[in-house]
Amino acid sequence: MQRISLAHGEGGELTHKLIQDIFIRAFGHSEQTQFDSAILTISSQTIAVTTDSYVVKPLFFPGGNIGKLAINGTVNDLAVSGAIPHAITAGFMIEEGFPIKSLKEIVHTMAGEAEKAGVNIIAGDTKVVEKGSVDGLFINTTGIGVIQKQHRLKPEMIQEGDSVIVSGTIGDHGVAILSARNELGLLTDVKSDCASLNHLIQELLTKINGIRIMRDPTRGGLATTLVELCEDFHFTVEIDEYSLPIRKDVQGACDILGYDPLYLANEGKVVIIVDSNEKQKALEILQNHELGKDASEIGQITSCHVQTGKLLLKTSVGTTRRLNRLSGQLLPRIC
């Protein structure tokens, strides 16, 4: 049988074979399948938990697929919270008629990304629905991580003069998805930046004491992420348009299509607010790593403890304007 049928979701022999032949063969941990829940032993009382659903269109895109996105997105949500990712669960909603060959490729990609990130895929669920109920395949994940006391983030220490750093070029994932859709006639070699950042982030946390807070600028892009930080923690950030790391082909695509790279999704970048005395060390660590080689300081905290935090952009012509979070729908189904 080469395609998923409704019988694969009925809990019988075909369900068993699907789980054994595809998921357990890729993910391992067959002992966990003997129970209705994965049994974990966690050495710390402080854990981080995140959950996410992945509905990207198309399922395969330059630089990855929905499976790569699911693992790396979950790992990064934990890592930017200061946690060491420990385990992931994965739920699959599969459309009747979905090619088993494609499912195997996605699942094996997930297994490979989990191995690189050093996390275990420990539990899961599979549902098969009638044709037309989902668009091929949706994946839901839950991630669990352990936070070491010495690596706890310190947003309460944010102060005027702190540096804002982004770990690399922005907007790559958004342009890669646009290109893969072939809807706007966009031809580009841009690949998604989809990657797990946990090893890089742990190196930063181990070697630098002045990291205040981190975020991964996914949906809504860098601007929306920074606006949310400003509002949540009551400070003002001024970023310099000239300092933003943007690939020429990403900027070119945005110019043609009328998009702003500040609002395009990223799937392998981290925004870091760090003590200005530690910024050079942070940049050196980032730039010496493959996933941070294009890291750049893009701005500073200009005021703290304000009633309404805001994000300001110093433009290339010397003016300053306020940036708001993304309004409306820019690119649906990008993760």
Buried (B, 14 or more C-beta within 10 A) or exposed (E): EEBBBEBBBEEEEBBEEBBEEBBBBBBBBEEBBEEEEBEEEEEEEEBBEBEBEBBBBBBBBBBBBBBBBBBBBBBBBBBBBBBBBBBBBBBBBBBBBBEBEBBBBBBBBBBBBBBBBBBBBBBBEBBBBEEEEBBBBBBBBBBBBBBBEEBEBBBEBBEEEBBBBBBBBBBBBBBBBBBBBEEEEBEBEBBBBBBBBBBBBBBBBEEBBBBBBBBBBBBBBBBBBBBBBBBEBBBBBBBBBEEBBBBEBBBBBBEEEEBBBBBBBBBBBBBBBBBBEBBEBBBEBBBEBEBBEBBBBBBBBBBBEEEEBBBBBBEEEEEEEEBEBBEEEBBEEBB
